Amino acid sequence: MSFEHRDDTGDRFGMWLFLYTEVILFSGLFILYAIALITYPQEYITASNKLNIWFGGANTVVLLTSSLTIALAITAIQRNQIRLCINLCVATIGLAIVFLINKYFEWSHEISLGIYPASETLRDMGPGVTSFFNLYYFTAGLHGLHVLIGATLITVVAVMVAKGKVTSDRYVLLENSALYWHLVDLVWIFLFPLYYLII
């Protein structure tokens, strides 16, 4: 039993260490954003107004809900409620898919307006607006990749729960997947106001 405890402790520590590197990555992007915002304050306000706040707001609600479902999945596995745990994992995955579909339609609309990196329309708007959208596409795209990875990870863990490899006695994989997912949500909570709510 003590051997298992040490293994789980190592797994948890390894995940927290990995999440720390992820925080450093996104913190660097936020610092870059802050420098650009100071340099082009009015241009960033202008660019932000071109984003659709309803898309961003809807995705915020979707990710916050998904944080709840994955947290409840951990509670379910702790209580040995296997079917409920699987259903909550599936709900989290479904919400991740909704997020990505929503982002697809949002980006499709923006691209249809000629607003995308290296476009002539964007260059004509000046360096400040160009800087905003370059950072927006890169940061939001990187976040979207994390959403995809997180959903894939939760899918794998859900299958392991169904096969009895993740149980009420040993659920660190689910716990670590949830930690990763919470980071994904936390990053979006920063991205939403930084890009959509500039006044």
Secondary structure, 3 states (H helix, E strand, C coil): CHHHHHHHHHHHHHHHHHHHHHHHHHHHHHHHHHHHHHHCHHHHHHHHCCCCHHHHHHHHHHHHHHHHHHHHHHHHHHCCCHHHHHHHHHHHHHHHHHHHHHHHHHHHHHHHCCCCCCCHHHHHCCHHHHHHHHHHHHHHHHHHHHHHHHHHHHHHHHHHHHCCCCCCCCCHHHHHHHHHHHHHHHHHHHHHHHHHCCC
